[in-house]
Amino acid sequence: MEQNKRNTSANSTTVFIRVIAAGFVFYSLWEIVSAFLKGGEDAPSLTLLLLAIAVLGGGGAFIALMAWKEWKRYQAAQNAPAEEPAEETAPQLPEEAEEPEEAED
């Protein structure tokens, strides 16, 4: 039972870390897009903008999707009924095998 509590705690921590990571990636993408839209001498080129949208946008979407799937798993684990330990029974021994009759020579 103790191991189950640690496992669900690790899942919620994983979700939190993935949400923070996705937020950071999307923030980085926003900074690049806003710098492009403002223009100016230090603005990123169109090639850099498209590359950033592909890499950061795709990576952020992937991380967010993984966080969402982990969150759903975490919620399902929280709502699942507790498993009761199975009763241990002694292994059944096979019926005594009949000894074959010995052939007389």
C-alpha positions in Angstrom: 0.0 0.0 0.0 2.9 2.4 0.8 4.4 1.8 -2.6 1.1 2.8 -4.3 1.1 6.2 -2.4 4.6 6.9 -3.6 3.7 5.9 -7.2 0.7 8.3 -7.4 2.8 11.1 -5.7 5.5 10.6 -8.4 2.8 10.9 -11.1 1.5 14.2 -9.8 5.1 15.5 -9.6 5.7 14.4 -13.2 2.6 16.2 -14.3 3.7 19.4 -12.5 7.2 19.2 -14.0 5.8 18.7 -17.5 3.4 21.6 -17.2 6.2 23.9 -16.1 8.4 22.7 -19.0 5.6 23.2 -21.5 5.0 26.7 -20.2 8.7 27.6 -20.5 8.8 26.3 -24.1 5.7 28.3 -25.1 7.0 31.4 -23.3 10.3 31.1 -25.3 8.2 30.7 -28.5 6.2 33.8 -27.6 9.3 35.9 -27.0 10.6 35.0 -30.5 7.3 35.7 -32.2 6.8 39.0 -30.4 10.4 40.1 -31.3 9.6 39.3 -35.0 6.4 41.2 -34.9 8.1 44.3 -33.3 10.7 44.3 -36.0 13.8 46.3 -35.6 17.5 45.7 -36.1 17.7 42.7 -33.7 14.5 41.0 -34.9 14.8 37.3 -35.9 14.6 36.5 -39.5 11.6 34.7 -41.1 13.6 31.5 -41.3 14.3 31.6 -37.6 10.7 32.4 -36.9 9.5 29.4 -38.9 12.1 27.1 -37.4 11.2 28.3 -33.9 7.5 27.7 -34.5 8.2 24.2 -35.8 10.6 23.1 -33.1 9.4 25.0 -30.0 5.7 24.7 -31.0 5.9 21.0 -31.7 8.0 20.3 -28.7 5.7 22.3 -26.4 2.7 20.6 -27.8 4.3 17.2 -27.3 5.2 18.0 -23.7 1.7 19.4 -23.0 0.1 16.3 -24.5 2.3 14.0 -22.4 1.4 16.0 -19.2 -2.3 15.7 -20.1 -2.1 12.0 -20.6 -0.2 11.6 -17.3 -2.8 13.7 -15.5 -5.6 11.5 -16.8 -3.7 8.4 -15.6 -3.2 10.1 -12.2 -6.9 10.9 -12.0 -7.8 7.4 -12.9 -5.5 6.0 -10.2 -7.0 8.3 -7.6 -10.6 7.3 -8.5 -9.9 3.5 -8.8 -11.0 1.4 -5.9 -8.3 0.0 -3.7 -7.1 -3.4 -4.6 -7.5 -6.0 -1.9 -4.6 -8.4 -1.5 -5.4 -11.9 -2.8 -5.6 -14.6 -0.2 -2.6 -16.8 -0.3 -3.4 -20.5 -0.6 -1.1 -23.5 -0.4 -0.2 -24.9 -3.7 -2.2 -28.0 -4.6 -0.2 -31.1 -4.9 -0.8 -33.4 -7.9 -2.6 -36.6 -7.1 -0.3 -39.4 -6.2 0.7 -41.0 -9.5 0.2 -44.7 -9.7 3.4 -46.6 -9.8 3.8 -48.6 -12.9 4.0 -52.4 -12.4 7.5 -53.7 -12.8 7.9 -56.2 -15.5 9.3 -59.6 -14.4 12.1 -60.9 -16.5 
